[in-house]
């Protein structure tokens, strides 16, 4: 799967929620996410622009756990990249396996995320521990599909919502790491 994703810093969740309602976006769920990121023993993911994480999601009384690999970004204006994800049963055991074969934990990122749908877009409003609020808009495509039109439509939707700057290509992990190093 190719994840065509653009994110931008926002000023206010309330303001964006109001604008989303005005265009007819529908809120689908609220979710807590905890992402444990790992670095490879073979290559430095910070240098290759890849990511490996274990994500635990909690919504109401339901918990789900996934392993996600994200390949390097494939363009200069968004976070478009290959993504492979699968469900697992136990975060701790998976983490133990990763560490036993040489991967090392880098950081845990926690956020509360509100999901919205609008046309073929998935929109999320993210309240990340340690960062300002962000909004992400994404479209999922099959491998090999041209992503340029999807990317243009995402930027048009941002514009429709009154967001024309504040775009960010770096991940929440990278933003948090940068804050710690400054």
N, C-alpha and C positions, 0 to 999 in steps of 0.2 A: 504494500500500500504506500502511496505517496501522500504525505500530509502537507497540504498547502495552508500555511498558517502565518498570520500577521498579528502582532500584538502592539498595543500602545498604552502608555501611561495615561490614566484618567484622573480627573479631579474629584469626582463624586459618584458613588454608586447610585444614589438617588436620581441624580440628573440623567445618567445613562439609562437607568431602568425606565424613567419616564419617556425618554426618546425611543427606546425599544418598543414600549407599549404603543406609542404614536404611529410607528410604522407597521404594527401588527405582529411583532415578534412574540412568541409564546414561551413563558418560563416552563421548563420541564422538570428541573430538580435542583436541590441544594445538596452539596456533598463535601465532606472533609476528605482531604487527600494528604497522605504522608509518603514522600518519595525518598528512598535511600539510594543515593548515587554511588557508583563504584568506578574505579579506574582500573585499566587493564595492566597486567604485568608485562605485556609485550609492547604496547604503544601508549603514549600519553593522550587520553581522550581530549584533554584540553587543547592539545596541539592538532589533533586530527579532526576536531569538531564533531566527535561522536558522543553518545551517551548510553549508559547502561544503568537501569534503575529497577528497583522493586517498588511498586506502588500499591499501597493499601488504601482502599476507599471505604468510607463509611457513610451510609445514607439510612436514616432511621435506625432500624435494628439489623440492617444488612451490611455485611463486610465482604469485600472482594479484594483479591490480591493478584497482581499481574507482574510479569517481567516484561520490560520494554527495552528494545534496542533502537536507537535513533542514529541513522547514518549522518554523514557530513551534510551541511546545507548545500543546496545545489544552485542557488542564485544569490545575487547581491542585495536584493531588496526585501526579502522575506525570510521566514524560517522553514521554507519548503525543503523536505527531506524524506528519505525512505524511513518507514517505521514498521517494526515487527513487534507484535505483542502477543502474549499468551497468558492464560490464567494458570495460577498455581494454588496449592492448598496451604502452604506454610511459609511465611516470610522469614522467620528465624532460621529454619532449615535451609532455605535457599541462600540466605546470607552466609551461613556456615559453609555451604558448598562453594560459593564464589570465593570466600576467603581461603578455603583449603586449597584451591587451585591457583591462588596467587593474586586474585583481585583484592583491592583494598577499598574500604569505605572512605568516601570523600566528604560527604555532608548529607544531612537530612533536611529536606525542604517540606514545610507544612503550610497548607493553605485551605481556606474555605472557598469553594467555587460554586457559583450560581450558573446554571446552564439555561440557555435560551435557544430556540430554533426560529429561523426565518428563511423561507424559501429553502434552498439547499445548503444553507450555512448553519454551522454550530457556533454559537457565541457563548463565551464564558466571561464572567466577571470574577476576578481573582483577588482575594484578600490574603496576601502572603505574609507570614510572620517575618518581620524585619524589613519589609519593602512597602512602597507606596502601592495604591490600587492600580490594577491593570485590567485591560479587556483584550481577549483574544478572539479572533474570528478565523474559522478554518473550514476547509472543504477537503474531504478525503477522496482521492482518486486511485484507480487501479494502477499498478506498475506499468510504466511505458506510456501512460496518457499524457498529453500535452497539458502542462500546468499553467501556461501563460494567461489564458482566458480566465481561469479560476482566480488567479492572483489579481488580475485587473478588477474582477467583480468584487473581490474582498476590499480593495482600496476604494472602490466606488461606494460600497456600503459604509465604510468608515466615514467617507465624505458626507454621505446622506445623514449620518449621525452627528455631524459637526466636528469630526476629528480629522485634522489635516496635518498634524505633527505629533511628536512624542512617540514615534514608532521605534521599536526596540527589536533588534535581531538576536540579542544575546538571551540565553536562558535565565530562568530565575536562579538556578544554581550559580551561573557565572556572575549575575548581578550581586548575589549575596557574598560570593568569594571576593569580588572587587571591593565591596564595602569593608570587608575584614582586612583587606590589604592596604586600604587608604589610610 
